[in-house]
Amino acid sequence: SQKIEQNSEALNIQEGKTATLTCNYTNYSPAYLQWYRQDPGRGPVFLLLIRENEKEKRKERLKVTFDTTLKQSLFHITASQPADSATYLCALDISGGYQKVTFGTGTKLQVIP
Amino acid sequence: DTGVSQDPRHKITKRGQNVTFRCDPISEHNRLYWYRQTLGQGPEFLTYFQNEAQLEKSRLLSDRFSAERPKGSFSTLEIQRTEQGDSAMYLCASSGTDYNEQFFGPGTRLTVL
């Protein structure tokens, strides 16, 4: 069966450190992968998209890697801040580029001052 | 505010009642999505419109659920004969043709008593 796995346990890190979140998937061949941020009681907010032919993407303090052989994406937040505390969701396009995405369960990040 | 809006933000209803939610996407977006999210889970795809055409509907969506987008602008999601298991956050998102990120609304939280 098709699965998207994110660490269901919360990740607690110290302010200023790099947070690394993992998204693993099975039985998909996604055209691209996205990362979203979600705060409690609010809709997800798009952060980054990485395509299947890209290895790495950066945006300010964020970096995403995509290994289609390992079927894994890593999401890094450098110099983390308490304001980065949220749930982070990965989402895979499973429609061959027609924008139907399937979301993982999300990882809750807590940055401790 | 030119983002995605949803109405109502909260709805409490008794089991067996019908409810209808509305979503107003970003005006130039031709794609509109409905998702359902329960606590600790990622958004779960329900249905998808391109303009006024409903292109896909999740098998998880029972025949008690119906969605429309009559003029290719706003959309409504109706749940008939609500059940306690329908209690969730219902999220709407929209996107344009030229990019893949989805813009989410704030969601409608449904509680079925």
gemmi code that builds the backbone of each chain (N, CA, C; Angstrom):
import gemmi

chains = {
    "A": [
        ("SER", (0.851, -1.193, 0.000), (0.000, 0.000, 0.000), (0.886, 1.243, 0.000)),
        ("GLN", (0.293, 2.364, -0.384), (1.041, 3.606, -0.457), (1.071, 4.265, 0.915)),
        ("LYS", (2.246, 4.747, 1.288), (2.378, 5.343, 2.615), (3.285, 6.556, 2.559)),
        ("ILE", (2.982, 7.559, 3.391), (3.875, 8.689, 3.628), (4.091, 8.729, 5.131)),
        ("GLU", (5.340, 8.643, 5.549), (5.621, 8.576, 6.978), (6.445, 9.769, 7.425)),
        ("GLN", (5.942, 10.410, 8.450), (6.699, 11.459, 9.129), (6.765, 11.050, 10.595)),
        ("ASN", (7.810, 11.484, 11.260), (7.974, 11.127, 12.654), (6.798, 11.667, 13.451)),
        ("SER", (6.013, 10.771, 14.007), (4.818, 11.217, 14.723), (5.145, 11.807, 16.081)),
        ("GLU", (6.340, 11.517, 16.587), (6.714, 12.098, 17.869), (7.174, 13.534, 17.663)),
        ("ALA", (6.910, 14.356, 18.643), (7.322, 15.757, 18.558), (8.841, 15.853, 18.618)),
        ("LEU", (9.361, 16.842, 17.929), (10.801, 17.093, 17.927), (11.067, 18.352, 18.743)),
        ("ASN", (11.841, 18.217, 19.797), (12.196, 19.363, 20.645), (13.658, 19.698, 20.427)),
        ("ILE", (13.931, 20.958, 20.089), (15.326, 21.356, 19.915), (15.555, 22.706, 20.566)),
        ("GLN", (16.809, 22.984, 20.823), (17.200, 24.234, 21.455), (17.260, 25.342, 20.414)),
        ("GLU", (16.848, 26.520, 20.804), (16.943, 27.684, 19.919), (18.359, 27.836, 19.379)),
        ("GLY", (18.453, 28.128, 18.096), (19.754, 28.335, 17.464), (20.299, 27.089, 16.778)),
        ("LYS", (19.771, 25.915, 17.146), (20.221, 24.668, 16.515), (19.483, 24.438, 15.201)),
        ("THR", (19.960, 23.449, 14.451), (19.295, 23.072, 13.200), (18.296, 21.952, 13.467)),
        ("ALA", (17.077, 22.168, 13.027), (16.038, 21.132, 13.129), (16.005, 20.361, 11.824)),
        ("THR", (15.949, 19.047, 11.905), (15.862, 18.195, 10.710), (14.651, 17.294, 10.833)),
        ("LEU", (13.735, 17.423, 9.867), (12.525, 16.612, 9.846), (12.593, 15.679, 8.642)),
        ("THR", (11.999, 14.504, 8.812), (12.106, 13.465, 7.795), (10.746, 13.105, 7.229)),
        ("CYS", (10.717, 12.867, 5.929), (9.511, 12.383, 5.255), (9.929, 11.189, 4.398)),
        ("ASN", (9.387, 10.039, 4.706), (9.651, 8.829, 3.930), (8.383, 8.371, 3.245)),
        ("TYR", (8.521, 7.834, 2.060), (7.331, 7.369, 1.355), (7.617, 6.031, 0.681)),
        ("THR", (6.566, 5.279, 0.450), (6.686, 3.985, -0.222), (5.646, 3.914, -1.335)),
        ("ASN", (6.023, 3.223, -2.382), (5.091, 2.929, -3.476), (4.528, 4.154, -4.173)),
        ("TYR", (5.265, 5.252, -4.126), (4.898, 6.424, -4.898), (6.061, 6.760, -5.832)),
        ("SER", (5.757, 7.419, -6.905), (6.777, 8.038, -7.746), (6.340, 9.477, -7.980)),
        ("PRO", (6.495, 10.317, -6.979), (5.952, 11.668, -7.067), (6.710, 12.546, -8.047)),
        ("ALA", (5.969, 13.394, -8.744), (6.592, 14.371, -9.634), (7.272, 15.461, -8.805)),
        ("TYR", (6.719, 15.749, -7.629), (7.334, 16.726, -6.738), (6.866, 16.488, -5.324)),
        ("LEU", (7.532, 17.129, -4.401), (7.228, 17.008, -2.985), (7.193, 18.413, -2.415)),
        ("GLN", (6.253, 18.645, -1.512), (6.098, 19.963, -0.901), (6.197, 19.856, 0.614)),
        ("TRP", (6.591, 20.942, 1.215), (6.550, 21.060, 2.670), (5.654, 22.239, 3.038)),
        ("TYR", (4.822, 21.999, 4.042), (3.903, 23.015, 4.544), (4.108, 23.160, 6.045)),
        ("ARG", (3.764, 24.325, 6.540), (3.752, 24.580, 7.980), (2.300, 24.762, 8.409)),
        ("GLN", (1.954, 24.199, 9.571), (0.605, 24.382, 10.078), (0.657, 24.763, 11.553)),
        ("ASP", (0.025, 25.867, 11.881), (-0.126, 26.294, 13.261), (-1.480, 25.813, 13.778)),
        ("PRO", (-1.604, 25.646, 15.109), (-2.857, 25.089, 15.667), (-4.080, 25.890, 15.235)),
        ("GLY", (-5.099, 25.195, 14.761), (-6.357, 25.829, 14.404), (-6.344, 26.597, 13.093)),
        ("ARG", (-5.284, 26.439, 12.322), (-5.157, 27.183, 11.061), (-4.867, 26.232, 9.910)),
        ("GLY", (-5.087, 26.718, 8.694), (-4.768, 25.920, 7.527), (-3.274, 25.877, 7.272)),
        ("PRO", (-2.800, 24.848, 6.554), (-1.374, 24.764, 6.226), (-0.933, 25.936, 5.350)),
        ("VAL", (0.345, 26.281, 5.478), (0.954, 27.342, 4.676), (2.126, 26.751, 3.906)),
        ("PHE", (2.129, 26.955, 2.607), (3.176, 26.408, 1.743), (4.534, 27.015, 2.082)),
        ("LEU", (5.573, 26.152, 2.098), (6.934, 26.609, 2.361), (7.840, 26.407, 1.148)),
        ("LEU", (7.968, 25.177, 0.709), (8.918, 24.858, -0.352), (8.391, 23.713, -1.199)),
        ("LEU", (8.807, 23.707, -2.458), (8.517, 22.602, -3.376), (9.818, 22.144, -3.988)),
        ("ILE", (10.002, 20.841, -4.106), (11.190, 20.295, -4.763), (10.725, 19.245, -5.757)),
        ("ARG", (11.285, 19.311, -6.970), (10.867, 18.401, -8.032), (11.717, 17.141, -8.020)),
        ("GLU", (11.257, 16.142, -8.725), (11.917, 14.835, -8.697), (13.332, 14.883, -9.266)),
        ("ASN", (13.610, 15.857, -10.128), (14.949, 15.944, -10.720), (15.856, 16.927, -9.968)),
        ("GLU", (15.388, 17.414, -8.818), (16.185, 18.323, -8.001), (16.649, 17.595, -6.748)),
        ("LYS", (17.873, 17.880, -6.344), (18.411, 17.230, -5.146), (18.176, 18.077, -3.906)),
        ("GLU", (18.225, 19.387, -4.090), (18.196, 20.285, -2.933), (17.549, 21.607, -3.325)),
        ("LYS", (16.839, 22.199, -2.369), (16.234, 23.519, -2.577), (16.400, 24.314, -1.294)),
        ("ARG", (16.679, 25.617, -1.451), (16.860, 26.456, -0.260), (15.969, 27.691, -0.341)),
        ("LYS", (15.570, 28.143, 0.837), (14.831, 29.404, 0.935), (15.105, 29.970, 2.322)),
        ("GLU", (15.908, 31.017, 2.354), (16.279, 31.666, 3.620), (16.860, 30.616, 4.563)),
        ("ARG", (16.258, 30.379, 5.722), (16.823, 29.411, 6.679), (16.332, 27.984, 6.431)),
        ("LEU", (15.595, 27.767, 5.378), (15.028, 26.456, 5.095), (15.808, 25.754, 3.989)),
        ("LYS", (15.953, 24.439, 4.142), (16.575, 23.645, 3.086), (15.842, 22.313, 2.999)),
        ("VAL", (15.552, 21.889, 1.781), (14.896, 20.616, 1.542), (15.769, 19.783, 0.619)),
        ("THR", (15.896, 18.502, 0.928), (16.557, 17.567, 0.028), (15.549, 16.503, -0.382)),
        ("PHE", (15.807, 15.888, -1.516), (14.866, 14.914, -2.083), (15.692, 13.798, -2.707)),
        ("ASP", (15.593, 12.606, -2.139), (16.322, 11.452, -2.652), (15.284, 10.444, -3.144)),
        ("THR", (15.117, 10.386, -4.465), (14.082, 9.502, -5.022), (14.496, 8.036, -4.961)),
        ("THR", (15.794, 7.782, -4.759), (16.242, 6.384, -4.612), (15.890, 5.872, -3.229)),
        ("LEU", (16.190, 6.698, -2.230), (15.845, 6.350, -0.851), (14.373, 6.578, -0.557)),
        ("LYS", (13.686, 7.305, -1.441), (12.283, 7.692, -1.225), (12.157, 8.482, 0.082)),
        ("GLN", (12.971, 9.528, 0.150), (13.029, 10.301, 1.378), (13.287, 11.767, 1.082)),
        ("SER", (12.663, 12.625, 1.889), (12.965, 14.048, 1.863), (13.331, 14.479, 3.275)),
        ("LEU", (14.350, 15.325, 3.363), (14.728, 15.917, 4.637), (14.458, 17.412, 4.575)),
        ("PHE", (13.928, 17.941, 5.670), (13.590, 19.357, 5.776), (14.387, 19.928, 6.938)),
        ("HIS", (15.205, 20.936, 6.647), (16.078, 21.512, 7.657), (15.688, 22.961, 7.921)),
        ("ILE", (15.682, 23.336, 9.190), (15.548, 24.738, 9.575), (16.813, 25.088, 10.346)),
        ("THR", (17.624, 25.981, 9.797), (18.848, 26.375, 10.486), (18.571, 27.563, 11.406)),
        ("ALA", (19.409, 27.709, 12.402), (19.285, 28.799, 13.380), (17.844, 28.914, 13.857)),
        ("SER", (17.309, 27.802, 14.350), (15.886, 27.757, 14.683), (15.518, 28.767, 15.762)),
        ("GLN", (14.280, 29.207, 15.682), (13.743, 30.209, 16.601), (12.448, 29.693, 17.206)),
        ("PRO", (12.077, 30.178, 18.393), (10.784, 29.735, 18.978), (9.611, 29.938, 18.030)),
        ("ALA", (9.673, 30.970, 17.180), (8.586, 31.220, 16.223), (8.482, 30.131, 15.154)),
        ("ASP", (9.497, 29.277, 15.058), (9.437, 28.155, 14.108), (8.620, 26.992, 14.659)),
        ("SER", (8.227, 27.053, 15.918), (7.452, 25.978, 16.532), (6.111, 25.853, 15.822)),
        ("ALA", (5.840, 24.677, 15.295), (4.627, 24.418, 14.515), (4.662, 22.952, 14.113)),
        ("THR", (3.619, 22.527, 13.393), (3.629, 21.203, 12.778), (4.016, 21.351, 11.317)),
        ("TYR", (4.905, 20.502, 10.853), (5.388, 20.563, 9.480), (4.916, 19.313, 8.734)),
        ("LEU", (4.280, 19.564, 7.598), (3.678, 18.504, 6.807), (4.422, 18.347, 5.490)),
        ("CYS", (4.695, 17.117, 5.090), (5.159, 16.916, 3.722), (3.986, 16.426, 2.891)),
        ("ALA", (4.028, 16.745, 1.617), (2.933, 16.390, 0.715), (3.527, 15.976, -0.621)),
        ("LEU", (3.016, 14.891, -1.177), (3.521, 14.367, -2.440), (2.471, 14.499, -3.526)),
        ("ASP", (2.930, 14.919, -4.689), (2.049, 14.892, -5.850), (2.009, 13.476, -6.381)),
        ("ILE", (0.820, 12.911, -6.429), (0.688, 11.542, -6.918), (-0.124, 11.495, -8.197)),
        ("SER", (-0.308, 12.664, -8.806), (-1.174, 12.731, -9.977), (-0.390, 13.021, -11.241)),
        ("GLY", (0.927, 12.893, -11.164), (1.734, 13.145, -12.341), (1.775, 14.606, -12.714)),
        ("GLY", (1.678, 15.469, -11.734), (1.785, 16.897, -12.004), (0.456, 17.626, -12.064)),
        ("TYR", (-0.649, 16.932, -11.770), (-1.953, 17.586, -11.819), (-2.371, 18.143, -10.472)),
        ("GLN", (-1.400, 18.244, -9.558), (-1.561, 18.967, -8.310), (-2.433, 18.270, -7.290)),
        ("LYS", (-2.725, 16.998, -7.452), (-3.390, 16.285, -6.372), (-2.284, 15.782, -5.454)),
        ("VAL", (-2.304, 16.286, -4.228), (-1.249, 15.902, -3.304), (-1.818, 15.080, -2.168)),
        ("THR", (-0.975, 14.226, -1.622), (-1.300, 13.443, -0.437), (-0.373, 13.884, 0.671)),
        ("PHE", (-0.944, 14.147, 1.841), (-0.180, 14.675, 2.965), (0.249, 13.578, 3.924)),
        ("GLY", (1.423, 13.779, 4.534), (1.822, 12.958, 5.666), (1.096, 13.433, 6.911)),
        ("THR", (1.364, 12.769, 8.031), (0.675, 13.099, 9.277), (1.273, 14.312, 9.975)),
        ("GLY", (2.473, 14.709, 9.553), (3.086, 15.893, 10.148), (3.975, 15.575, 11.330)),
        ("THR", (4.956, 16.424, 11.544), (5.820, 16.360, 12.729), (5.713, 17.685, 13.455)),
        ("LYS", (5.467, 17.589, 14.762), (5.367, 18.805, 15.565), (6.752, 19.195, 16.054)),
        ("LEU", (7.154, 20.400, 15.741), (8.458, 20.925, 16.155), (8.266, 21.932, 17.278)),
        ("GLN", (9.041, 21.761, 18.329), (9.033, 22.716, 19.439), (10.456, 23.238, 19.600)),
        ("VAL", (10.629, 24.544, 19.432), (11.948, 25.165, 19.608), (11.968, 25.819, 20.990)),
        ("ILE", (12.893, 25.357, 21.809), (12.938, 25.797, 23.212), (13.904, 26.968, 23.344)),
        ("PRO", (13.432, 28.079, 23.940), (14.324, 29.250, 24.068), (15.517, 28.950, 24.974)),
    ],
    "B": [
        ("ASP", (-8.439, 41.486, 2.291), (-7.709, 40.219, 2.314), (-8.025, 39.427, 1.055)),
        ("THR", (-7.007, 39.031, 0.315), (-7.245, 38.355, -0.953), (-6.954, 36.872, -0.844)),
        ("GLY", (-6.858, 36.318, 0.341), (-6.600, 34.899, 0.523), (-7.856, 34.078, 0.379)),
        ("VAL", (-7.734, 32.782, 0.668), (-8.874, 31.873, 0.640), (-9.701, 32.081, 1.912)),
        ("SER", (-11.001, 32.208, 1.744), (-11.856, 32.370, 2.924), (-12.850, 31.227, 3.004)),
        ("GLN", (-13.224, 30.882, 4.228), (-14.181, 29.817, 4.461), (-15.222, 30.291, 5.459)),
        ("ASP", (-16.426, 29.808, 5.274), (-17.513, 30.212, 6.156), (-18.474, 29.038, 6.363)),
        ("PRO", (-18.900, 28.752, 7.595), (-18.481, 29.410, 8.826), (-17.134, 28.904, 9.305)),
        ("ARG", (-16.594, 29.500, 10.326), (-15.352, 29.011, 10.898), (-15.604, 27.848, 11.850)),
        ("HIS", (-16.745, 27.877, 12.485), (-17.119, 26.810, 13.414), (-18.578, 26.466, 13.189)),
        ("LYS", (-18.879, 25.160, 13.312), (-20.264, 24.717, 13.174), (-20.491, 23.570, 14.149)),
        ("ILE", (-21.496, 23.736, 14.985), (-21.901, 22.668, 15.896), (-23.293, 22.235, 15.467)),
        ("THR", (-23.478, 20.950, 15.276), (-24.750, 20.458, 14.802), (-25.098, 19.156, 15.503)),
        ("LYS", (-26.346, 18.786, 15.415), (-26.766, 17.526, 16.012), (-26.719, 16.438, 14.944)),
        ("ARG", (-26.453, 15.247, 15.379), (-26.412, 14.095, 14.485), (-27.697, 14.028, 13.671)),
        ("GLY", (-27.544, 13.777, 12.376), (-28.700, 13.660, 11.502), (-29.045, 14.933, 10.754)),
        ("GLN", (-28.471, 16.060, 11.180), (-28.740, 17.321, 10.493), (-27.834, 17.457, 9.265)),
        ("ASN", (-28.261, 18.314, 8.343), (-27.442, 18.635, 7.172), (-26.670, 19.911, 7.442)),
        ("VAL", (-25.445, 19.981, 6.915), (-24.637, 21.196, 7.043), (-24.037, 21.534, 5.686)),
        ("THR", (-23.810, 22.814, 5.475), (-23.182, 23.282, 4.236), (-22.102, 24.278, 4.570)),
        ("PHE", (-20.954, 24.095, 3.944), (-19.816, 24.992, 4.133), (-19.512, 25.686, 2.799)),
        ("ARG", (-18.984, 26.887, 2.915), (-18.644, 27.640, 1.721), (-17.156, 27.949, 1.694)),
        ("CYS", (-16.597, 27.957, 0.483), (-15.198, 28.332, 0.291), (-15.115, 29.347, -0.843)),
        ("ASP", (-14.441, 30.450, -0.591), (-14.138, 31.430, -1.633), (-12.641, 31.388, -1.909)),
        ("PRO", (-12.239, 30.895, -3.088), (-10.803, 30.775, -3.379), (-10.219, 32.124, -3.775)),
        ("ILE", (-8.922, 32.134, -3.980), (-8.268, 33.309, -4.550), (-8.814, 33.499, -5.964)),
        ("SER", (-9.152, 34.711, -6.322), (-10.008, 34.957, -7.491), (-9.452, 34.406, -8.809)),
        ("GLU", (-8.160, 34.456, -9.012), (-7.645, 34.005, -10.309), (-7.315, 32.512, -10.343)),
        ("HIS", (-7.547, 31.816, -9.239), (-7.227, 30.386, -9.173), (-8.333, 29.551, -9.806)),
        ("ASN", (-7.951, 28.621, -10.678), (-8.956, 27.791, -11.321), (-9.114, 26.424, -10.640)),
        ("ARG", (-8.211, 26.086, -9.735), (-8.294, 24.793, -9.073), (-8.700, 24.973, -7.613)),
        ("LEU", (-9.585, 24.120, -7.171), (-10.100, 24.210, -5.798), (-10.183, 22.803, -5.209)),
        ("TYR", (-9.750, 22.689, -3.970), (-9.662, 21.397, -3.297), (-10.394, 21.468, -1.959)),
        ("TRP", (-10.972, 20.339, -1.580), (-11.507, 20.177, -0.233), (-10.754, 19.039, 0.447)),
        ("TYR", (-10.406, 19.278, 1.724), (-9.731, 18.287, 2.549), (-10.467, 18.184, 3.888)),
        ("ARG", (-10.243, 17.071, 4.539), (-10.734, 16.880, 5.904), (-9.522, 16.554, 6.769)),
        ("GLN", (-9.491, 17.155, 7.956), (-8.358, 16.898, 8.853), (-8.869, 16.618, 10.256)),
        ("THR", (-8.410, 15.506, 10.821), (-8.719, 15.190, 12.207), (-7.457, 15.349, 13.034)),
        ("LEU", (-7.616, 15.379, 14.326), (-6.522, 15.687, 15.246), (-5.359, 14.720, 15.058)),
        ("GLY", (-4.183, 15.271, 14.873), (-2.976, 14.456, 14.761), (-2.743, 13.853, 13.394)),
        ("GLN", (-3.604, 14.213, 12.450), (-3.459, 13.683, 11.095), (-3.212, 14.815, 10.109)),
        ("GLY", (-2.677, 14.469, 8.963), (-2.548, 15.456, 7.909), (-3.873, 15.623, 7.178)),
        ("PRO", (-3.997, 16.668, 6.378), (-5.221, 16.842, 5.586), (-5.434, 15.651, 4.665)),
        ("GLU", (-6.683, 15.228, 4.572), (-7.060, 14.065, 3.763), (-7.883, 14.564, 2.578)),
        ("PHE", (-7.459, 14.234, 1.374), (-8.121, 14.710, 0.166), (-9.563, 14.227, 0.099)),
        ("LEU", (-10.478, 15.151, -0.238), (-11.880, 14.790, -0.433), (-12.298, 14.915, -1.895)),
        ("THR", (-12.059, 16.101, -2.490), (-12.474, 16.317, -3.859), (-11.738, 17.496, -4.452)),
        ("TYR", (-11.839, 17.639, -5.769), (-11.014, 18.586, -6.510), (-11.805, 19.096, -7.712)),
        ("PHE", (-11.764, 20.408, -7.913), (-12.413, 21.048, -9.054), (-11.377, 21.756, -9.908)),
        ("GLN", (-11.565, 21.692, -11.202), (-10.867, 22.597, -12.106), (-11.953, 23.416, -12.782)),
        ("ASN", (-11.946, 24.695, -12.490), (-13.080, 25.577, -12.861), (-14.347, 24.987, -12.238)),
        ("GLU", (-15.380, 24.767, -13.027), (-16.618, 24.252, -12.436), (-16.707, 22.729, -12.474)),
        ("ALA", (-15.743, 22.079, -13.090), (-15.787, 20.625, -13.239), (-15.178, 19.923, -12.031)),
        ("GLN", (-15.937, 19.001, -11.462), (-15.421, 18.190, -10.365), (-14.674, 17.013, -10.981)),
        ("LEU", (-13.342, 17.028, -10.902), (-12.523, 16.068, -11.631), (-12.259, 14.799, -10.843)),
        ("GLU", (-12.289, 14.904, -9.543), (-11.992, 13.713, -8.759), (-12.667, 13.796, -7.405)),
        ("LYS", (-13.057, 12.645, -6.924), (-13.723, 12.554, -5.633), (-13.139, 11.355, -4.908)),
        ("SER", (-12.738, 11.536, -3.676), (-12.138, 10.446, -2.921), (-13.143, 9.326, -2.690)),
        ("ARG", (-12.619, 8.100, -2.704), (-13.477, 6.955, -2.386), (-13.917, 6.994, -0.929)),
        ("LEU", (-13.187, 7.781, -0.143), (-13.555, 7.919, 1.264), (-14.818, 8.758, 1.434)),
        ("LEU", (-15.172, 9.474, 0.394), (-16.318, 10.369, 0.478), (-17.586, 9.579, 0.220)),
        ("SER", (-18.398, 9.448, 1.279), (-19.630, 8.687, 1.095), (-20.633, 9.518, 0.310)),
        ("ASP", (-21.751, 8.878, -0.040), (-22.762, 9.599, -0.829), (-23.492, 10.642, 0.009)),
        ("ARG", (-23.160, 10.764, 1.284), (-23.746, 11.835, 2.093), (-23.035, 13.176, 1.838)),
        ("PHE", (-21.887, 13.106, 1.192), (-21.100, 14.305, 0.920), (-21.303, 14.717, -0.539)),
        ("SER", (-21.496, 16.002, -0.747), (-21.549, 16.507, -2.115), (-20.901, 17.881, -2.149)),
        ("ALA", (-20.238, 18.162, -3.252), (-19.575, 19.454, -3.417), (-19.936, 20.017, -4.776)),
        ("GLU", (-20.007, 21.333, -4.821), (-20.313, 22.027, -6.076), (-19.417, 23.239, -6.216)),
        ("ARG", (-19.235, 23.624, -7.463), (-18.561, 24.895, -7.765), (-19.246, 25.444, -9.013)),
        ("PRO", (-20.436, 25.969, -8.827), (-21.342, 26.218, -9.954), (-20.827, 27.168, -11.031)),
        ("LYS", (-20.108, 28.182, -10.693), (-19.655, 29.126, -11.722), (-18.134, 29.172, -11.774)),
        ("GLY", (-17.524, 28.160, -11.227), (-16.072, 28.136, -11.231), (-15.437, 29.122, -10.283)),
        ("SER", (-16.244, 29.657, -9.364), (-15.661, 30.588, -8.396), (-15.734, 29.967, -7.008)),
        ("PHE", (-16.732, 30.331, -6.207), (-16.841, 29.751, -4.864), (-17.308, 28.306, -4.956)),
        ("SER", (-17.119, 27.598, -3.840), (-17.553, 26.196, -3.785), (-18.305, 25.960, -2.488)),
        ("THR", (-19.185, 24.976, -2.517), (-19.877, 24.551, -1.298), (-19.661, 23.060, -1.096)),
        ("LEU", (-19.574, 22.690, 0.163), (-19.485, 21.285, 0.556), (-20.653, 21.006, 1.484)),
        ("GLU", (-21.492, 20.066, 1.112), (-22.650, 19.722, 1.932), (-22.481, 18.319, 2.496)),
        ("ILE", (-22.808, 18.189, 3.756), (-22.847, 16.875, 4.395), (-24.285, 16.641, 4.854)),
        ("GLN", (-24.864, 15.581, 4.365), (-26.236, 15.249, 4.759), (-26.213, 14.211, 5.877)),
        ("ARG", (-27.223, 14.274, 6.705), (-27.397, 13.281, 7.793), (-26.077, 13.070, 8.545)),
        ("THR", (-25.589, 14.153, 9.118), (-24.280, 14.112, 9.759), (-24.201, 13.030, 10.828)),
        ("GLU", (-22.983, 12.492, 10.958), (-22.672, 11.472, 11.966), (-21.539, 12.009, 12.835)),
        ("GLN", (-21.385, 11.436, 14.016), (-20.330, 11.920, 14.913), (-18.951, 11.775, 14.280)),
        ("GLY", (-18.786, 10.770, 13.453), (-17.509, 10.574, 12.777), (-17.178, 11.645, 11.750)),
        ("ASP", (-18.144, 12.494, 11.438), (-17.879, 13.590, 10.501), (-17.198, 14.769, 11.202)),
        ("SER", (-17.130, 14.730, 12.509), (-16.490, 15.822, 13.255), (-15.028, 15.929, 12.839)),
        ("ALA", (-14.634, 17.089, 12.368), (-13.287, 17.294, 11.832), (-13.151, 18.753, 11.435)),
        ("MET", (-11.941, 19.101, 10.991), (-11.711, 20.400, 10.356), (-11.822, 20.181, 8.846)),
        ("TYR", (-12.629, 20.982, 8.186), (-12.777, 20.897, 6.739), (-12.023, 22.078, 6.115)),
        ("LEU", (-11.022, 21.728, 5.329), (-10.141, 22.734, 4.744), (-10.394, 22.867, 3.246)),
        ("CYS", (-10.325, 24.075, 2.781), (-10.419, 24.358, 1.351), (-9.089, 24.960, 0.916)),
        ("ALA", (-8.658, 24.640, -0.283), (-7.429, 25.206, -0.825), (-7.640, 25.533, -2.291)),
        ("SER", (-6.882, 26.466, -2.795), (-6.954, 26.768, -4.224), (-5.552, 26.921, -4.799)),
        ("SER", (-5.453, 26.754, -6.102), (-4.176, 26.951, -6.778), (-4.426, 27.362, -8.218)),
        ("GLY", (-3.400, 27.959, -8.819), (-3.485, 28.337, -10.208), (-2.844, 27.282, -11.087)),
        ("THR", (-2.880, 27.510, -12.387), (-2.377, 26.505, -13.324), (-0.862, 26.495, -13.387)),
        ("ASP", (-0.280, 27.653, -13.201), (1.146, 27.788, -13.485), (2.061, 27.452, -12.322)),
        ("TYR", (1.509, 27.130, -11.209), (2.353, 26.768, -10.077), (1.640, 25.713, -9.273)),
        ("ASN", (2.364, 25.078, -8.398), (1.832, 23.886, -7.738), (1.450, 24.080, -6.285)),
        ("GLU", (1.838, 25.202, -5.705), (1.523, 25.353, -4.286), (0.036, 25.599, -4.109)),
        ("GLN", (-0.473, 25.099, -3.006), (-1.872, 25.281, -2.675), (-1.985, 26.296, -1.547)),
        ("PHE", (-2.962, 27.167, -1.670), (-3.230, 28.171, -0.656), (-4.464, 27.726, 0.117)),
        ("PHE", (-4.284, 27.562, 1.402), (-5.361, 27.044, 2.235), (-6.135, 28.156, 2.929)),
        ("GLY", (-7.406, 27.897, 3.125), (-8.225, 28.754, 3.967), (-8.049, 28.379, 5.424)),
        ("PRO", (-8.734, 29.104, 6.315), (-8.590, 28.858, 7.756), (-9.315, 27.609, 8.230)),
        ("GLY", (-10.194, 27.052, 7.387), (-10.896, 25.838, 7.771), (-12.226, 26.109, 8.444)),
        ("THR", (-13.100, 25.116, 8.380), (-14.362, 25.107, 9.132), (-14.304, 23.919, 10.079)),
        ("ARG", (-14.407, 24.217, 11.379), (-14.382, 23.121, 12.357), (-15.804, 22.662, 12.612)),
        ("LEU", (-16.066, 21.416, 12.298), (-17.403, 20.837, 12.479), (-17.402, 19.929, 13.699)),
        ("THR", (-18.373, 20.149, 14.567), (-18.599, 19.265, 15.714), (-20.008, 18.705, 15.604)),
        ("VAL", (-20.097, 17.390, 15.571), (-21.404, 16.730, 15.495), (-21.694, 16.090, 16.847)),
        ("LEU", (-22.759, 16.538, 17.481), (-23.103, 16.051, 18.836), (-23.998, 14.819, 18.764)),
    ],
}
model = gemmi.Model(1)
for chain_id, residues in chains.items():
    chain = gemmi.Chain(chain_id)
    for i, (resn, *xyz) in enumerate(residues, 1):
        res = gemmi.Residue()
        res.name, res.seqid = resn, gemmi.SeqId(i, " ")
        for name, pos in zip(("N", "CA", "C"), xyz):
            atom = gemmi.Atom()
            atom.name, atom.element = name, gemmi.Element(name[0])
            atom.pos, atom.b_iso = gemmi.Position(*pos), 0.0
            res.add_atom(atom)
        chain.add_residue(res)
    model.add_chain(chain)
structure = gemmi.Structure()
structure.add_model(model)
structure.setup_entities()
